[in-house]
């Protein structure tokens, strides 16, 4: 009986952790410089965790925060791009839903993104 209660409690806590929410980010890539050959890819990055490993991050010109999940207020989220996969080496200004991060008129590689709430 206690094992079942413990398991239920652990699963409830895991559900709360998963409900922390994600940042919905649009990655714009300019192939050919200054707005030529634009492509857009939308990713979902967990808030409060380092997000890395998405191939779309290999060709980035501009990053836009376009939404959130899990009931997180969009205006409370700030994301920062980094050069390295361990969230070191700032690679552009932080971005919010009101201010994008312009990285290059061509494309650059973003190693990781870390989104936080205020």
C-alpha positions, -999 to +999 in steps of 0.1 A: +000+000+000+028+024+009+047+016-023+015+024-043+011+057-025+048+066-030+045+057-067+014+078-071+031+108-053+062+105-075+041+104-107+021+134-095+053+153-089+066+143-123+034+156-139+039+190-121+075+192-134+064+184-169+037+211-166+064+238-161+059+246-198+079+252-230+089+282-249+078+282-286+106+297-306+107+305-343+141+301-359+145+322-390+174+315-414+184+338-442+201+318-470+219+343-493+221+372-469+199+400-457+165+385-460+170+363-491+158+327-492+142+329-457+132+296-440+114+293-407+114+265-382+094+263-350+109+245-320+096+239-284+122+244-257+116+234-221+117+264-198+144+263-172+165+236-191+193+239-216+179+231-251+203+218-276+207+193-305+181+205-329+194+206-365+175+239-371+199+256-347+227+250-372+215+278-394+201+308-375+197+344-384+170+356-360+152+340-330+116+349-321+097+339-290+062+333-303+044+314-276+045+292-244+028+261-232+018+248-198+001+281-187+033+301-186+027+338-192+044+347-224+055+381-211+074+364-182+098+344-205+133+355-217+154+332-238+192+335-244+211+319-273+246+305-266+275+294-288+282+262-268+258+233-260+264+238-222+249+274-223+282+292-223+295+318-247+266+342-252+257+342-289+234+372-292+211+393-271+184+376-250+150+376-267+114+380-255+080+380-272+085+417-278+121+418-289+137+392-312+174+383-312+191+393-345+222+371-348+233+376-384+222+387-419+235+353-430+234+323-406+253+312-376+253+280-354+235+283-320+248+256-296+220+260-271+191+281-259+181+287-222+147+301-215+138+314-180+108+331-164+108+362-142 
